[in-house]
Amino acid sequence: MRDSFIFYRSFFEATKTLQPEQAADLYYAICSYALDRRELELDNICTALFSLIKPQLDANHKRWENGCKKKQKVSKVQAKQKQKVSKPKANVNVNVNVNDNVNVNEKVYRKFSHLQINLDDYDKLVNEYNKQKVDDILDQIENFKGNTKYKNLYLTAKNWLKRDNLTTNKNEKKRASDFDNKRSFGISL
């Protein structure tokens, strides 16, 4: 049972030419049908006008029913979720061994968003590359918009450092001083 409905200007405009008693009957018929889905007996003119108004009332009622169904589905889902949360399982294993591979004693060097790198992994990167490069890459990863797809900051930084190292090596031009003495041309500057 509905508590309200939409009364359009077109309904009002249709009743302007009617006698006050006919308009009152039509208003009552519209309200009765929209709220309780009851059709009333009307005279010929009011029946004609009501037949033009009825499809809009039916469409609105259908939208209202669909909204109620959605609310019921949502409330059922919420009720099931509450039951899952509120009902403890009967066979609960008290000796649960949870290993998230996180060492509590592990010192975190840097943490942002959902990523973190511990001090040991950071030292590994610094030994392979220099401290400035590692810190620059960590800054770049932190500021990278798509960093949410990464799961491990150490592996991500390592890959970024490798990629960065490859691109800088390709772009650098070889100088004569870069070669060892065996390959030199014998010209000294």
PyMOL commands that set and color helices and strands:
alter all, ss='L'
color gray80, all
select helices_A, chain A and resi 9-15+20-36+44-86+119-128+131-143+147-149+153-171+176-178+181-183
alter helices_A, ss='H'
color red, helices_A
select strands_A, chain A and resi 108-112+115-118
alter strands_A, ss='S'
color yellow, strands_A
deselect
rebuild
show_as cartoon
